[in-house]
């Protein structure tokens, strides 16, 4: 099972592929919308790719609760 840092790094790669944000900028305390400037359409693509990469399901109603990279990492960790 992936640890917190591996999940963060994997998520950073997905964010980078979708939006071009540098992987170094995708840190636990960063807000997807405010710090990383990710819109809702890109966020949905990131969620789908994260589900595939980590083998988890992120329900649509949960996506709005994933405000920061840390929120998403914690959700993925707990969903495994």
PyMOL commands that set and color helices and strands:
alter all, ss='L'
color gray80, all
select helices_A, chain A and resi 4-19+23-25+40-54+60-63+69-79
alter helices_A, ss='H'
color red, helices_A
deselect
rebuild
show_as cartoon
